[in-house]
């Protein structure tokens, strides 16, 4: 407990909002009146909250009330951004999931008494899961994924680790790979429903903004690469490759790089790295709307939240963060939905099936080279080859759109699966 609060205080250096709603993290202090008997959807952070959007909307359309829980500040902010009206109308009650302590979990469950629990993707807190099983509260892991690395980690805990996932009422997995790994842990009720992220709609206003930005750039004969959701250590490789690309004098007008770090608390750190690299840059936060002139800029720092559809729609190519170094990769589906070709590093185990399918469909390409050793030359060559081949980029863009449409439908499959298991809530 002391370490948990020290961690919150440390994060509060960047935003004091980390210190808000502290009682909720202990299972108390909820706004009254509390809506009991809701469908409980737990989405730990930003990605899970966005993925849950079509499922939440489907249940709201059926007249259900939602208990929406998070663990992170950015997850909570994303939930409020997506469902502000519904939260204000009390159709959605948004709180933090309490720390996994017996008394905090007990008070949380007694306060809300949900009728069904749906945990998104990978979340499995032992006290919560086992207590729900004791109370016969049906708890499902939906949009579930489990990498080989995570499966090995669970197996290190022996029976205790396997029992945790066996305690779920059922697991609705994204892919056959994920389903096989859950079954190897002894979970019996596993079904394959696809990935909810294919069903998440792109904000049309942000898409339109991005398209205007792209038109402005193309009118000046410039192309843009978006390095999306980059992680610590990746920016150094990307910036070195970008400097080499610009100094190669290959392009009549130099392309523009847009770096969007995964974590907002790293915006200033990445800005310092860009400056140290000697590249001219601007922050997204320095303007409103679409920048009219980027002619003297090498790099845009995407220091904003919730604008990825705009960045993807403005870009000619996406370099997917988290895949250059062994972080497992970030979500490439949203980029494909925007019709943007994707360049991947070696490390995509968190999105194994999605990455394989995108590569097979021609929507993505893999960098050939060991970036773990700082091989920025391989990255530079991959960027240069694609940016010089506009016909290939056009084919990849069409393939990306087709790929994203082909894999939609997970929301309906999840609802049908739950109904077939006698959890029809309509």
N, C-alpha and C positions, 0 to 999 in steps of 0.2 A: 504493500500500500504506500509506504513512504516513497518508494522508487517511482510508482505510478504518478504521484503528484509532483515529484521533482521533474519528471519528464514533461508534464503539462506546463509547469512553470518555465522550463527551459524553452519550450515552443512558444510560450507567451511573449518571449522577446520580440518575435516577429509580428504577433497579433494577440492582443489581450483577450480576444474572443475565446481563446483556449481555456480561459478561466471562467467562462460563462457556463451555467447549467451544471455546476459541480455536483449538487445534490442528486441529479439524475444519474450520474455515474455511480452513485451509491444506492440507487433504487428508490429515491424519495424525491419530493419537491415537484410533483407533477401539477400542471395546470388543471384546474377543475372547471367544469365537470369532466370526469374521465369516461370516455366511451368504452364500455366493455363489450365483449363478444365480437370484436373486429377480426379481420384477417391481418395477421402480423407478418410483415415483410421486413427482413433484416438485410440492409445493404450497407456494408461496412464503410465504403468510401465512394469516390466520384464514379469510377468505372461501373461498380455494382449498382449504384443508384440510377445511372443512365440506362443500364441494361434492364433494370426493373421497370422502367417507364411503361412499356407496352402492357406488361402484366398488371400493373397498378391501374392503368387506364381501363383495361378490360373489366376488372372487378368494380371499379367506380361506375362503369356503364351498367353493371348489374345491380346497382344500388347498394353495394357493400360499403362499409366504412373501413379505413385502413389504419393500422398502427405501423408507422414507418420508423425503424430504428437505424442508427448509424453508430460507428465507433470514432470517426474522424470529423474534425471541423469542416473540412472541404466537402465531405459527404453530406453533412447536414446543410451546408450552403447550397449544394447542388439540388438537394431535395426541395428546398424552399424556392429555388429559382424555377424548377420545373412545375411545382405544385403549390405555389403561393396562394392562389385563389381557393383551392380545395382545403388548404390548411386553415385559412381564415374562416372558411365556412364550416369547419369542424368535420369535414368529410375524411380528412387525414389528421391523425394525431402524431406529431413528429417529436421524438425524444432520442436521447442516447441510450444504447444498450448498456446496462450497468456492468461494472467490473464483475468478473466471474467468481463471486463470493457467495456462499450459501445464503446469507441473510439478505444481501442486496438483490439477488435473483428471485428469492422467495417473495419479497415485497413487490418487486416488479410484476411478477406473474399474478399475485393476488390483486394488485391494483387494476390491471387491465383485463385479466381473464380472456385472452384471445381464444377463438374457436379453432383456429388453424394457423400454423406457423410455417413460413416459407423463408429459408435462409438462402441467400444468393451465393453461388459459385464455390467458395472454399471454406466458409466460416463454420467452425465446429468447436464451440466452447464447452468443455466437459460438464461443468455444473449446470449450465442451461439445458444442454441436450439430455442429460440423465434425469434432471428434475422434470422436464416435459414428459419423458417416458414414464416416470413414476405417476404423474398426474393424468396419464393417458391423453395428453394434449398432442394431437397429430402434428409432428414436425417433419417437414420434408426439406431436403437439400436440392434446390432447383438451379437450372443452368449450371449444373455441377461440373467441375473440372478437377483433375488430379494428375499432375505431371509424374513422370517416373521418379524424379528426385523427391517429390513430396510423398509418394507411395513408400519409398525406401525409408524416409524419415518416420512415417507412421509405424512401419514394421519394426523400427528400433525400439518402440515402446511395447512390443509384444502384444499380449492379449489386451492390455489396457488401451493401446492405440486402436486396435481393430474393433474393440467393443464400442468405442466412441461412435464410429460410423455405422455400426450395426444397430445402435440405439435410435437412429433416425427411422421414422415410419417408412420412408422410401427415399430413393435418390434418383432424380431425373437428370441424367447426364447429357452433356453436350454432344459427345462423340462416342464411337465404339471404343476408341483408345481409353477414354475416361471410364466407360462402363466396365471394361475388362479389369482395370486397376481396382475399382471399387469391389468388384466380385472377388478379386484375389485377396481382399481383406475380409472376406466372409460375409459381405452384404448380399442378401438374397433379393430384396425388392429393388432392382435397378432397371430403369428403362432409358432409352435413348430418344431425346426429343429435339435435338438441335440446339442452336445458340440464339438466345434472345437478342443478342446485339445486332443480328441481321434485321430484326423487326423495329429497331429504334429509328424513328423518323428524324431526318436532319431538319434543323430550324430553317424554314424557307427564307426568312429575313437575313440570316447569317450567310446562307448560300448565295443569295442575291448580292450581298455586300462583297463576298469573295469574288464573284464573277465580274463585278465592276472593277475590282482591283486588278484582276487578271487582264481584263480588256485594256486597262490603262497601261499595264506593263507591256503587253503585246504591241500596243500602239507605238511604244518606244523600242520595239524589237528586243525586249528583255524577257527572259524566262525566270521562273522562281522555283527553288527547291525548298520544301518544308521539312526540316529535321524535327519530327514530332515526338513529344514525350521523352526527351532525352534524359539520361540518368548520369549520375556522378562519374566522371572519367571519360564519358563518351564525347563531351563537347570538345575536349582537347584534340581528340582524333579528328573530329569533323572540321574544326577550325584549321588544323594543319593541312588537311586535304583541300579545304577551300582556298587557302592561300596559294597552294601549289597549282590549283586549277586556274586561279586568276592570273598567276604569273606565267602560265603556259602560253598566254596570248592566243588561245585557240578561237576565241569568240570575238566577233566584231564589236558587240556590246556585252559586257560581263554580266552573267546571270546574277540573280539576287538570292541570298540565303536567308531563310527565316527559321530561327531556332526557337522552339517552344519547350522549355524545360518541364519535366514531369511534375516537379514539386515547386509550388510558388515561393517557398522560403529560400530557394536557390536562385531566384531571379537576379539579385544583386551580385552574387558570386559569379554567375555566368556573364553578366555585363562586364565585370572586371576581367574575365578571361578574354572576351572579345576585344576589349580595349588593349590588353597586354599583347594580343596577337597583331596589333597594329592595323586592325580593320575598322573602317568607318561604319558606324551603326547608329540606329535609332531604336528607341523603345516604342512598343505599341501604345503604351500609356501616354505617350507624348502628343497623340493626336486623337481626334474623334472622327468617326467615319472612315473613309478610304484615303490613304496618302496620295496626294496629287503628283508628287515628284520624289522619286527615289534614285534619281540619276547619280547622285554623289554618295550613295550608300551601298556598302558591300553586304551588310547584314542587318536584318530586322530581328530584334529580340521580342518574341511574343510573350510579354509579361502581363497576360490577361487570363481570366478564367472563363470557361464556357464558350469560347469562340473557335474551337477546333473546326467546326464546319466551314467557317469563313476562311481559315488558313488553308484547309484542304481544297476548297473551291477556287482559291486564288493560285494554288500551286500547279506546276506542270509535272512535278514528281515529288513523292514523299519518301524520305529516308526515315524508316521506323526506328525510334529509340527503344532502348532496352534490349535490342537484338545485336548490337555491335559488341557488347561485353556480356558476360554470363548473368544477365538479369531475367532472361526468359522471354523477353519481347513484350511489346505493348499491343493494344488492339489495332489491327490493320483494317478491320471491317468498315469502320466509319470512313476511312480514306477511300476505300473501294466504292462505297455508296455514293461518294461525291464524284466518282469517275476519275479518281486520281491514281496513276500507276504507283506501285510501291517497290522500294528497294530495301531488301532485308539483309541483316547480318546473319551470322551462323546460329545465334542463340534465340530460338523461337519456341522453346518447350512449353511455355505457358499457353501458347496458341498453336499447338502442334498441327491439329487437323486443319484449322483455318489457314495456316501458312502453306501447308502442303496443297490444299485445294486451290488457293490463290496462285501458287506457282504452276500447278497443272493447268489451270484455266488461262494462263498467260497474263494474269493481272499483276503479277509480281516477279521480280528477279532476285537472285541471291548473289551477294558480293563474294567474289572468289579471292580469298586471302585471309590470313590470320590477324584480325584486328586486335586480338588479345595481346599481341606483341607490338601493338602500336603501328601496324602496317597501314599507314594513311595513304600510301601509294595505290594500294588495291582499291580503296574507296574512291580516290580521285579518278582513277581510270574508269571505274564503274559509272560514276557521275558524268564524266566527259562523254563516254560512249553513248549513253542514253540521251543526254541533252543535245548531242549533235545529230541524233537520229529521230527527227520529229515524226516520221512515218511509223516507226516502232512505238513511240510514245502514244500515238493515236490509236494503234491497235490495242495496246495495253489498257488504255482508258476505256475503250468499248468493252474489253474483256472484264475489267473491274466492275463496271456497271452490271453486266450480265451475271457475273459471279455473285454479287450482293443480292440481286433479285432472286436468283435461283435458290438460295439457301434460306429464304424467309419462311415463316410459318411456325416457329417454335412456340409462340404464345398460344396458338390454338391447340397445339399438341399437348402442352402442359395442362391446359384447362380440361381437355378430354381425358388425359391420363388421370388427373385427380378425380374427375367425375366417375370414371370407371372403378376407382378405388373407394367409391361411396363417400366422396367428399364434395358432392355437388352442392354448391352454395347459391344457386340461382333461385 
